[in-house]
């Protein structure tokens, strides 16, 4: 069995599933390589409109595989590929379906998503300080942007996790549902997104990500340009005409 499974539960939706339950989906180098390959391929696939990343019903990912890291040198770590880059740069909407632990690299992986659906029993944490290191794949930066300095500092400096309900209040996930409904809810959101005009979806994601670290003036300019470009699409004409004609639109991504 491969450490990462790729599934297509319905049209235009891909599910990337971590598959190392015996080690709580620890993120080995091999797993990171497979994730990078899948997201590179899916990001370039015109038939894929939304991607779900999950770890299964009991655990998302409990962090890096320390057996793969304990004897590494600084030069070894410097030579590693940017495995998270293809996920961070993926143009398609990404939903993280989180059950159980999302710790360390698992929390960083979840934060690469655009939407996080968490089970009531899920928990998020950056416990790297407890093994003598610190987050190294965006944990100090994405966490701070998501929840603010003071909440992020508490998580980072103590290594203490936060339960799903607290994560929701902090802004670290989009919604919390019963544990048994996490995947079905993620699929429902993905199906909603997949039925909408793909070009508009791509432009929305691009504008949000490009604008969040820009000045407001620059970000609004990027938004305005993307808005204008969409008037060159067939989907814009179809969507507006369907609304006026009181019928369901058929979006083709053109």
Secondary structure as UniProt FT lines:
FT   STRAND          4..10
FT   TURN            11..12
FT   STRAND          13..18
FT   HELIX           21..23
FT   TURN            24..25
FT   HELIX           29..43
FT   TURN            46..47
FT   STRAND          50..54
FT   HELIX           66..68
FT   TURN            69..71
FT   HELIX           74..78
FT   TURN            83..84
FT   HELIX           85..88
FT   STRAND          93..98
FT   STRAND          101..103
FT   HELIX           105..111
FT   STRAND          115..119
FT   TURN            120..121
FT   STRAND          123..125
FT   HELIX           127..131
FT   HELIX           139..147
FT   HELIX           149..158
FT   STRAND          162..163
FT   HELIX           164..170
FT   STRAND          175..177
FT   HELIX           179..181
FT   HELIX           182..194
FT   HELIX           198..211
FT   TURN            212..213
FT   HELIX           216..229
FT   HELIX           230..232
FT   HELIX           234..244
FT   TURN            245..246
//
